Amino acid sequence: MTDALRKQIEINYKAFQERLPSILATFRGKFALMRDGRIVDFFDTARDAYIAGKSIFKDDQLFSVQEVVETPVDLGFFSYAMPERQI
């Protein structure tokens, strides 16, 4: 993992934790696509969020995916939860 990606994940995770109380009721169980500390959009599956992130941020691939649940889980880039293959 590059330093830029690691920094992006840290920024996004912190921002997500701060926003969680205000989005939980509306987006519980969805997956947030995040970039630069902001939520870009919500998706029904982690896979959908990942595919959108790969497409939207194709130049540098700097984004992260976070599930909207009561206790946030650091999914990192989300690649840890996915096999290393093309989707």
N, C-alpha and C positions, 0 to 999 in steps of 0.2 A: 504494500500500500504506500502510495506516495505521501509526502508531507502535505501537499495541497489537499489531497483527498482526506487525510486524517483531520486536518484543520476544518475542512468543510463539515465533516461528520460531527465534530465537537461543537461547532457553532450551531448546527441544525438541532442537535440533541438538546442543548441548553435552551434554545428558543422554543423547541417543542414542549419541554417540561413546563415552561412559563405559560404557554398558551393552552395546555391541556385542560385546565378547569373550565375554560370558556368554550371549548369545542367538543368536550366529551359527550354531552347529552345529544348533540346533533349528529356527530360523526363516529360514535362508538362502533368499533369493529371494522372501520374503514382503514385505509392506508394512506398516509400523507406523503406526497412527493415534496421534498424540501430542497431549497437552494438558498445560500446566503442568509440563513436564519429566518426564512419566510416559507410559508406553506404555499406551494404552487397550485396544488389541486389535491382532491381526495379521490381514491379509487376503491373498488370493491375487493380487489385482491392485490397482494404484494407483487405478483407477477405483472399485473396491468400497470401498476405504478412504476415498476422497474423498466418495462418496455417504453413507457412514456418518457421517463427520464433519459433513457438511452437515445431516444429520438429528439427530444427537445434540446438536450445538452450534448449533442453529438460531437461538438468541437473539443470539449475538454472532459466530458463524462463526470463532472463534479456535481454530485447530488447525493441525497440519501433518502431512504424510505423508512417511515416510522408508523407502527400500528397504533391506532387510537384505542387505548385501553386504560383502565384505572391506574395501573402501575406501569409507567413507560419502560420498555425493554430496549436497550441499546442494540438495534439491529445493525449498527454500523452502516456500511454501504449497502447492505442487504446481500452482498455476495457471499457472506458467510452462511446464509441460509439456502443458497442456491448451488446446485452442482455447477462445476466449471464447464459450461457448454453454451452454445448459442441457443437463445430462446426464440 
